[in-house]
Amino acid sequence: MKISAVSFDADMTLWDFQKVMRHSLKHALIELRRHVQTQHARALTIEAMIGIRERVADEVKGEIWNLEHIRRLAFERTLEHVGHPDKVLAAHLNAIYLKHRFEDITLYPDVLPTLDALAPQVTLGILSNGNSYPERCGLERRFDFVVFAQDVGVAKPDRRVFEITARKAGCPLTALLHVGDSLESDVAGAQAAGAYAAWLNREGIPNNPEVCADYEIASLDEIPAILGTL
């Protein structure tokens, strides 16, 4: 069957999430230290902030889906960690973080040329466990559909989120190609649901022999050629 829709993961597929996340936390940390001038605040690191956020996310998993809410709770916990509990300041830090998190995203250089090449051929969409909606990061009107885990209450690799994606794309799962950087969430999830999967391996890391993608690519600009083979 011919591929009629391509869905893309977002973080680490269309942009470097780790880079923009740490950049945004740096700005939040500077602001935190401006308000909290204690030894604990001076000793706080970005790595510690990341660890706090991960623990908070684990605690509320399955109960709270909105990632901005989880990030705000993480800032509340961070301020408790430095001995300065303050929900108003936590909300302020969250706003600073989110401003940089979305406004300072830099797309990988292969993103726009690939979308330009694919747009006349197939329906394009985003399927993400994150919260970077296209209009917030310079990709407005680039996609025909979007599916975010926090909106539908189910996340990759659960087959249900791929079923939702196929419905949004208006095609059967067998006509959907999903592209992402995670072997577990993107590749194994898509294949288990009945879709095709392309593993974006920008760094050339060794493959997990237990998960075999239909296609392995080093750059998004390889996708048009893949469609030509299907």
Secondary structure, 3 states (H helix, E strand, C coil): CCCCEEEECCECCCECHHHHHHHHHHHHHHHHHHHCCCHHHHHCCHHHHHHHHHHHHHHHCCCCCCHHHHHHHHHHHHHHHCCCCCHHHHHHHHHHHHHHHHHCCCECCCHHHHHHHHCCCCEEEEEECCCCCHHHCCCCCCCCEEEEHHHHCCCCCCHHHHHHHHHHHCCCHHHEEEEECCHHHHHHHHHHHCCEEEEECCCCCCCCCCCCCCEEECCHHHHHHHHHHC
